[in-house]
Amino acid sequence: MKDLVSLLHSEFFENGPPQLTPREARIPEVEGKILAVVGMRRAGKTYFLYQQIHRLLEAGAPETSILYLNLEDDRLQPVDRTRLARLLEAFYALHPENHDRRVFLFFDEIQNAQGWPAVLRRFLDTRNVRIMVTGSSAKLLGSEIASVLRGRSLPCEISPFSFAERIRFLGADFPAPGQSLAPAARDRLLAQLHTHLNDGGFPETVPMQPAERIQTLQNYVDVVILRDIVERHGVGNVALVRYLIRTLLATAGSRFTVNKLFNDLKSQGIRVAKNTLHEYLGYVEEAFLAFLVPIAARSIRKRQVNPRKVYAVDPGLVHAFSFGSEDRGPLFENLIYTDLRRRGCEVGYHITRSGREVDFIATFPDGRARLYQVTYDVSSESARRREEDALDEARKELGVEGRLVTAENYASEFLPEVRRTDGS
């Protein structure tokens, strides 16, 4: 066992973890908790583990205090709780100094180790360790990680690249916080924003050509449907799941109700129970594919009976299923939602007393609230006035600060708020 652990460890550190684009994920810094890295497949969860290892090395942690195990490695199979425990004990035996210092354990695809929760809980209780795990959403949901670890874990959600992350990934010009942009630099940034709205931020697809990218993104959705929903939950009606997801992605930024979907299906001669549709929607959200945002209200009943607004995990998925639409408004609104979600905001939408809609009211982790009215283009003075009137009415009703976010001011409103995982 020592030989295997030594081999895997030396292979991993032979060239060092790859240099990676800093991610904006919020990392809970709480002692005595296992960090569960969750998110949609292909968003970069494994590379996020690599990035954390790189940060530790930069901070001076010795390689011998860090263990990374990919539990899909055939050399580790089959792995159960006994074998997993022996692997960890072998690591400590190889480096006895670890008994007297902080050790960092990283487990990729942890669901492949049967009985793993008991082993990790024991090490968390008896050793000076920091543990991070990822799990396949086809076999282990983030909510289930929390359940099996009995409150001993915290989630860290990884999404596809944000606009700022995409700029860093491509090595393009990136404005400093508060920087006043010259016209040429502003125009380049707007062009990059337009590209990001169309292409999205899944790391693998960013360098692809348009046709290849769209096909790949559609394939991502197919895999989610087949593995994370149909296979995982034993869903028999695959066609219905496909129809539901295509409807959600095609209507990003719009209000959605199960009743309307139910009636649409009924008019096509498709019989399905409303409870089934609610279940399928839950599966879609569990797979981090799309999210339903409620009206902002204290009343649970009001949130339940009012329509919810639909957003995808990435605007590229919306564009891949828009089938030729050139409307950037829904893509831009989807981008703002994902930016707010990355910042850990609780998000809802607001309807004023006169019936005007404000796209988002976001409550940040520190408790502050802010309204955001989102529109890609307000070159028309009447359009700007209409959006600002709704925002002003909501400000007065709620006593909350509000911002009108457009493509022109997106950088000044959002990019200065970016917080990288390396603390800069």
C-alpha positions as CSV (number, residue, x, y, z in Angstrom):
1,M,0.0,0.0,0.0
2,K,2.9,2.4,0.8
3,D,4.3,1.8,-2.7
4,L,1.1,2.6,-4.4
5,V,0.6,5.8,-2.3
6,S,4.2,6.8,-2.9
7,L,3.8,6.3,-6.7
8,L,0.5,8.2,-7.0
9,H,2.0,11.1,-4.9
10,S,5.2,11.3,-6.9
11,E,3.3,11.2,-10.2
12,F,1.0,14.0,-9.2
13,F,3.8,16.3,-8.0
14,E,6.4,15.4,-10.6
15,N,5.5,18.4,-12.7
16,G,3.4,20.2,-10.1
17,P,-0.3,21.0,-10.4
18,P,-1.1,22.9,-13.6
19,Q,-1.2,26.7,-13.7
20,L,-4.9,27.6,-13.7
21,T,-7.2,30.5,-14.1
22,P,-8.1,31.8,-10.6
23,R,-11.8,31.1,-9.8
24,E,-14.2,33.3,-8.0
25,A,-15.8,30.5,-5.8
26,R,-16.5,31.4,-2.2
27,I,-14.5,29.1,0.0
28,P,-15.9,28.6,3.5
29,E,-13.1,28.9,6.0
30,V,-14.5,26.9,8.9
31,E,-12.5,24.5,11.0
32,G,-13.8,20.9,11.5
33,K,-15.7,20.8,8.2
34,I,-15.2,18.9,5.0
35,L,-15.4,21.1,2.0
36,A,-17.6,19.5,-0.7
37,V,-17.0,21.0,-4.2
38,V,-20.2,20.8,-6.1
39,G,-21.6,22.1,-9.5
40,M,-22.6,21.1,-13.0
41,R,-20.4,18.6,-14.7
42,R,-17.6,20.1,-16.9
43,A,-17.6,23.3,-14.9
44,G,-14.1,22.7,-13.5
45,K,-14.4,21.0,-10.1
46,T,-11.3,18.8,-10.5
47,Y,-9.2,21.8,-11.7
48,F,-10.5,23.7,-8.7
49,L,-8.9,21.1,-6.5
50,Y,-5.7,21.5,-8.4
51,Q,-5.9,25.2,-7.9
52,Q,-6.2,24.8,-4.1
53,I,-3.2,22.6,-4.1
54,H,-1.2,25.2,-6.0
55,R,-2.2,27.8,-3.5
56,L,-1.0,25.7,-0.7
57,L,2.4,25.2,-2.3
58,E,2.7,28.9,-3.0
59,A,1.9,29.5,0.7
60,G,4.8,27.2,1.7
61,A,3.0,24.0,2.5
62,P,5.4,21.0,1.8
63,E,4.4,18.5,-0.9
64,T,4.6,15.7,1.7
65,S,1.7,17.3,3.7
66,I,-0.7,17.1,0.6
67,L,-2.4,14.0,-0.8
68,Y,-4.5,14.0,-3.9
69,L,-6.4,10.9,-4.9
70,N,-8.5,10.4,-8.0
71,L,-10.8,7.6,-7.0
72,E,-11.5,6.8,-10.6
73,D,-7.9,5.7,-11.0
74,D,-8.0,2.0,-11.9
75,R,-5.0,1.4,-9.7
76,L,-7.1,2.2,-6.7
77,Q,-10.0,0.0,-7.6
78,P,-11.9,-1.6,-6.0
79,V,-11.8,0.8,-3.0
80,D,-14.0,0.4,0.1
81,R,-13.8,2.0,3.5
82,T,-11.1,-0.4,4.6
83,R,-8.9,0.2,1.6
84,L,-9.4,4.0,1.8
85,A,-8.4,4.0,5.5
86,R,-5.3,1.9,4.6
87,L,-4.3,4.4,1.9
88,L,-4.5,7.2,4.3
89,E,-2.6,5.4,7.0
90,A,0.1,4.5,4.5
91,F,0.4,8.2,3.6
92,Y,1.1,9.0,7.3
93,A,3.5,6.1,7.5
94,L,5.4,7.4,4.6
95,H,5.7,10.8,6.1
96,P,5.6,10.5,10.0
97,E,6.0,14.2,10.4
98,N,2.4,14.5,9.3
99,H,1.3,13.3,12.7
100,D,2.4,16.7,14.1
101,R,1.3,19.1,11.5
102,R,-1.7,20.1,9.3
103,V,-2.3,17.7,6.4
104,F,-4.4,18.5,3.3
105,L,-6.4,15.7,1.8
106,F,-8.1,16.0,-1.6
107,F,-10.4,13.3,-3.0
108,D,-11.8,13.5,-6.5
109,E,-14.9,11.4,-7.3
110,I,-15.2,10.3,-3.7
111,Q,-18.4,8.3,-4.4
112,N,-16.2,5.5,-5.8
113,A,-15.1,4.6,-2.3
114,Q,-17.9,2.7,-0.7
115,G,-18.3,3.7,2.9
116,W,-16.1,6.8,2.6
117,P,-18.1,9.1,5.0
118,A,-17.1,7.1,8.1
119,V,-13.4,7.2,7.2
120,L,-13.3,10.9,6.5
121,R,-15.3,11.7,9.6
122,R,-12.8,9.7,11.7
123,F,-9.8,11.5,10.2
124,L,-11.5,14.8,10.7
125,D,-12.1,14.0,14.4
126,T,-8.7,12.5,15.2
127,R,-6.2,14.2,12.9
128,N,-5.2,17.8,12.1
129,V,-6.6,17.7,8.6
130,R,-8.3,19.9,6.0
131,I,-10.4,17.8,3.6
132,M,-11.9,18.6,0.2
133,V,-14.0,16.2,-1.9
134,T,-15.8,16.2,-5.3
135,G,-18.5,13.8,-6.3
136,S,-20.2,12.9,-9.5
137,S,-23.6,14.5,-9.7
138,A,-24.8,11.3,-11.4
139,K,-24.2,9.3,-8.2
140,L,-23.7,11.8,-5.4
141,L,-25.4,15.1,-5.0
142,G,-24.1,18.0,-2.9
143,S,-27.2,17.7,-0.7
144,E,-26.4,14.0,-0.2
145,I,-22.8,14.8,0.8
146,A,-24.1,17.0,3.5
147,S,-26.5,14.3,4.6
148,V,-24.0,11.4,4.8
149,L,-21.5,13.6,6.6
150,R,-24.1,14.5,9.2
151,G,-23.5,18.2,9.2
152,R,-19.8,17.9,9.0
153,S,-19.5,19.5,5.5
154,L,-19.9,22.8,3.8
155,P,-20.6,23.2,0.0
156,C,-18.4,25.2,-2.4
157,E,-20.2,25.6,-5.7
158,I,-18.2,25.8,-8.9
159,S,-19.8,27.3,-12.0
160,P,-18.5,27.8,-15.5
161,F,-16.2,30.8,-16.1
162,S,-17.6,34.2,-15.3
163,F,-16.9,37.0,-17.7
164,A,-13.9,38.1,-15.6
165,E,-12.5,34.6,-15.4
166,R,-12.9,34.2,-19.1
167,I,-10.9,37.3,-19.7
168,R,-8.1,36.0,-17.4
169,F,-8.3,32.6,-19.1
170,L,-7.8,34.1,-22.6
171,G,-5.1,36.5,-21.4
172,A,-7.1,39.5,-22.6
173,D,-6.9,43.0,-21.2
174,F,-8.6,43.2,-17.8
175,P,-9.5,46.6,-16.3
176,A,-8.4,47.4,-12.8
177,P,-11.1,48.1,-10.2
178,G,-12.4,51.6,-10.7
179,Q,-10.3,52.1,-13.9
180,S,-11.7,54.7,-16.3
181,L,-11.6,53.1,-19.7
182,A,-10.6,54.9,-22.9
183,P,-13.1,54.5,-25.8
184,A,-11.0,51.8,-27.6
185,A,-10.6,49.8,-24.4
186,R,-14.3,50.1,-23.7
187,D,-15.2,48.9,-27.1
188,R,-12.9,45.9,-26.8
189,L,-14.5,45.1,-23.5
190,L,-18.0,45.3,-25.0
191,A,-17.0,43.0,-27.8
192,Q,-15.6,40.5,-25.3
193,L,-18.8,40.7,-23.3
194,H,-20.9,40.1,-26.4
195,T,-18.7,37.0,-27.2
196,H,-19.1,35.7,-23.7
197,L,-22.9,36.0,-23.8
198,N,-22.9,33.8,-26.9
199,D,-20.2,31.4,-26.0
200,G,-20.5,31.0,-22.3
201,G,-17.8,30.0,-19.9
202,F,-17.4,26.2,-19.8
203,P,-13.6,25.9,-19.8
204,E,-13.4,23.2,-22.5
205,T,-15.6,25.1,-25.0
206,V,-14.1,28.6,-24.7
207,P,-11.4,28.0,-27.4
208,M,-13.8,26.2,-29.8
209,Q,-15.2,27.4,-33.0
210,P,-19.0,28.3,-32.9
211,A,-20.4,25.1,-34.5
212,E,-18.2,22.9,-32.4
213,R,-19.0,24.8,-29.2
214,I,-22.8,24.7,-29.7
215,Q,-22.7,20.9,-30.4
216,T,-20.5,20.4,-27.3
217,L,-22.8,22.4,-25.1
218,Q,-25.9,20.6,-26.4
219,N,-24.0,17.3,-25.6
220,Y,-23.3,18.5,-22.1
221,V,-27.1,18.9,-21.6
222,D,-27.7,15.5,-23.1
223,V,-25.3,13.9,-20.6
224,V,-27.0,15.7,-17.7
225,I,-30.4,14.5,-18.9
226,L,-29.3,10.9,-19.4
227,R,-26.9,10.4,-16.4
228,D,-27.8,13.0,-13.8
229,I,-31.6,12.8,-14.2
230,V,-32.8,9.8,-16.1
231,E,-30.3,7.2,-14.9
232,R,-29.9,8.6,-11.4
233,H,-33.6,9.0,-10.6
234,G,-35.0,6.2,-12.7
235,V,-37.0,8.5,-14.9
236,G,-38.8,6.7,-17.7
237,N,-40.1,9.6,-19.8
238,V,-36.9,10.9,-21.4
239,A,-38.8,12.9,-24.0
240,L,-40.6,14.8,-21.3
241,V,-37.4,15.7,-19.5
242,R,-35.9,16.9,-22.8
243,Y,-38.9,19.0,-23.5
244,L,-38.8,20.5,-20.0
245,I,-35.2,21.4,-20.2
246,R,-35.4,22.9,-23.7
247,T,-38.3,25.0,-22.5
248,L,-36.4,26.2,-19.5
249,L,-33.3,27.1,-21.5
250,A,-35.3,28.8,-24.3
251,T,-37.1,31.0,-21.8
252,A,-34.3,32.2,-19.6
253,G,-35.1,35.4,-17.9
254,S,-38.9,34.8,-18.3
255,R,-41.5,33.9,-15.7
256,F,-42.3,30.3,-15.6
257,T,-45.2,28.3,-14.0
258,V,-45.8,24.6,-13.8
259,N,-49.5,25.3,-14.6
260,K,-48.6,26.9,-18.0
261,L,-46.2,24.0,-18.8
262,F,-48.9,21.5,-17.8
263,N,-51.4,23.2,-20.1
264,D,-49.0,23.4,-23.0
265,L,-48.3,19.7,-22.7
266,K,-52.0,18.9,-22.4
267,S,-52.7,20.9,-25.6
268,Q,-50.2,18.6,-27.3
269,G,-52.0,15.5,-26.0
270,I,-49.2,14.7,-23.5
271,R,-50.6,13.5,-20.2
272,V,-48.5,14.1,-17.1
273,A,-49.2,14.9,-13.5
274,K,-48.2,18.3,-12.1
275,N,-46.4,16.6,-9.2
276,T,-44.2,14.9,-11.8
277,L,-43.3,18.2,-13.4
278,H,-42.4,19.6,-9.9
279,E,-40.2,16.5,-9.3
280,Y,-38.4,16.9,-12.7
281,L,-37.8,20.6,-12.0
282,G,-36.2,19.6,-8.7
283,Y,-33.9,17.2,-10.6
284,V,-32.9,19.9,-13.0
285,E,-31.8,22.2,-10.1
286,E,-30.1,19.4,-8.3
287,A,-27.9,18.9,-11.4
288,F,-27.0,22.6,-11.4
289,L,-28.3,23.0,-15.0
290,A,-30.9,25.7,-14.4
291,F,-32.5,27.5,-11.5
292,L,-35.9,28.9,-10.6
293,V,-35.9,32.3,-8.9
294,P,-39.0,33.2,-6.8
295,I,-40.6,36.5,-6.2
296,A,-39.0,38.3,-3.3
297,A,-41.5,38.0,-0.4
298,R,-41.6,37.1,3.2
299,S,-44.7,35.0,2.7
300,I,-43.9,31.4,1.8
301,R,-47.3,31.2,0.1
302,K,-46.7,34.3,-2.0
303,R,-43.4,32.8,-3.2
304,Q,-45.1,29.5,-4.0
305,V,-48.1,30.8,-5.9
306,N,-46.3,33.5,-8.0
307,P,-44.4,32.6,-11.2
308,R,-40.7,31.9,-10.9
309,K,-38.0,33.2,-13.3
310,V,-35.7,30.8,-15.1
311,Y,-31.9,31.1,-15.4
312,A,-29.3,28.6,-16.7
313,V,-26.0,28.0,-15.0
314,D,-24.3,29.6,-18.0
315,P,-25.5,32.0,-20.8
316,G,-23.8,29.8,-23.4
317,L,-26.3,27.0,-22.7
318,V,-29.1,29.5,-23.4
319,H,-27.6,30.6,-26.6
320,A,-27.0,27.0,-27.7
321,F,-30.7,26.3,-27.4
322,S,-31.9,29.7,-28.8
323,F,-31.9,28.4,-32.4
324,G,-30.9,31.6,-34.1
325,S,-32.3,34.2,-31.8
326,E,-30.1,37.4,-31.7
327,D,-31.8,38.8,-28.6
328,R,-29.0,39.5,-26.1
329,G,-31.3,40.7,-23.4
330,P,-32.1,37.3,-21.8
331,L,-28.4,36.3,-22.1
332,F,-27.3,39.4,-20.3
333,E,-29.9,39.0,-17.6
334,N,-28.8,35.4,-17.2
335,L,-25.2,36.6,-16.8
336,I,-26.1,39.0,-14.0
337,Y,-28.0,36.2,-12.2
338,T,-24.9,33.9,-12.3
339,D,-22.7,36.7,-11.1
340,L,-24.9,37.3,-8.1
341,R,-25.1,33.6,-7.4
342,R,-21.3,33.3,-7.4
343,R,-21.3,36.0,-4.7
344,G,-23.4,33.9,-2.5
345,C,-26.5,36.1,-2.9
346,E,-30.0,35.1,-2.1
347,V,-31.9,36.3,-5.2
348,G,-35.5,37.1,-6.0
349,Y,-37.4,39.4,-8.3
350,H,-39.7,42.3,-7.3
351,I,-43.0,43.5,-8.6
352,T,-43.9,47.0,-7.6
353,R,-47.3,48.1,-6.5
354,S,-48.0,49.5,-9.9
355,G,-47.1,46.2,-11.5
356,R,-43.6,47.0,-12.8
357,E,-40.9,44.3,-12.6
358,V,-37.4,44.8,-11.2
359,D,-35.2,41.9,-12.3
360,F,-33.3,41.2,-9.1
361,I,-33.3,42.0,-5.4
362,A,-30.1,40.4,-4.1
363,T,-29.3,39.9,-0.4
364,F,-25.5,39.5,0.0
365,P,-23.9,37.2,2.6
366,D,-23.2,40.2,4.8
367,G,-26.9,41.1,4.9
368,R,-26.9,44.1,2.7
369,A,-29.6,44.2,-0.1
370,R,-29.4,45.7,-3.5
371,L,-31.8,46.0,-6.5
372,Y,-30.7,45.4,-10.0
373,Q,-32.6,46.3,-13.1
374,V,-31.0,44.7,-16.1
375,T,-31.1,45.7,-19.8
376,Y,-28.5,45.1,-22.4
377,D,-29.2,48.2,-24.5
378,V,-30.8,51.5,-23.4
379,S,-29.8,53.6,-26.4
380,S,-33.5,54.6,-26.6
381,E,-34.2,57.3,-24.0
382,S,-37.8,56.0,-23.6
383,A,-36.4,52.5,-22.8
384,R,-34.0,53.9,-20.2
385,R,-36.7,56.0,-18.6
386,R,-39.0,53.0,-18.4
387,E,-36.4,50.9,-16.7
388,E,-35.3,53.7,-14.3
389,D,-38.9,54.4,-13.3
390,A,-39.5,50.8,-12.3
391,L,-36.2,50.9,-10.3
392,D,-37.1,54.2,-8.6
393,E,-40.5,52.8,-7.6
394,A,-38.9,49.7,-6.1
395,R,-36.3,51.8,-4.2
396,K,-39.0,53.8,-2.6
397,E,-41.1,50.8,-1.7
398,L,-38.3,48.8,-0.2
399,G,-35.8,51.4,1.0
400,V,-33.0,49.5,-0.9
401,E,-30.3,50.9,-3.1
402,G,-30.7,50.0,-6.7
403,R,-28.6,50.0,-9.9
404,L,-29.5,50.0,-13.6
405,V,-27.1,47.5,-15.2
406,T,-26.4,47.8,-19.0
407,A,-23.7,46.5,-21.3
408,E,-22.1,49.9,-21.1
409,N,-21.7,50.0,-17.4
410,Y,-21.4,46.3,-16.6
411,A,-17.6,46.5,-16.0
412,S,-17.9,49.4,-13.6
413,E,-20.8,47.8,-11.7
414,F,-19.6,44.2,-11.5
415,L,-15.9,43.7,-12.3
416,P,-14.6,45.8,-9.3
417,E,-16.6,43.5,-7.0
418,V,-14.8,40.3,-8.2
419,R,-13.1,38.5,-5.4
420,R,-10.6,35.9,-6.4
421,T,-9.9,32.7,-4.4
422,D,-6.3,33.9,-3.9
423,G,-7.6,36.9,-2.0
424,S,-6.6,39.6,-4.5
